[in-house]
């Protein structure tokens, strides 16, 4: 049960980032404009897409999980503050709290790793560097 739960946690955490990365590609100009309007340089969008899409896939399969989870935790905290910290707007504060919760889940992955059903575990069993 532990292995299946760890895998399910990675699937659930990675899914939103993978889907978000794809949606930023399909709505590139709108996303870039939104970033600019929030004071975040739109030129950073390719990095955001690479993290969300590429990092999400790495997290899904459990490769370099601790590194990716640390990057995602930082990303969630930064985006929570930059895009959602609006105490007078309840919906934005719900998104702010959601990002904090996701960051917490990512920090657990930093501590405990991907689990037995992951590329990281397979590599460790083969002693591959």
C-alpha positions, 0 to 999 in steps of 0.5 A: 500500500505504501508504494502505491500511495507514494506513486499516486502522490507523485501522479497527483502532484505532477499532473497539475504541473504537466497540464499547466505547462501544456496550457501555457504553450497553447495560450502563450501570448495570453500567459506572457501578457498576464505575467507582464501585467503582474510585474514578472517578465514575460520573457521568463515564460519558456523557463516556467514551461520547461519547469512545469512540463519537463519537471512535471514529467520527471516528478511523475516518473520519479527521476531526480525527485528531490531536486525537482520537488525543491524547485517546485516548492520554491516555484509554488511559494514564489507564484503564491506571493507574486500572483495570489497574495491579495488579502482582500480577494478571497478567491486569490487567497484560496489559490495562495493557500493551495500553493502553500499546501502544494509546496508543503507536499513537495517538501515532503518529497524532498525529505522522503524521496520518490518511493520504491516505484520510481526511477530514483529507486531503480537507479539506487538499486543498480547503483547508477550515478 
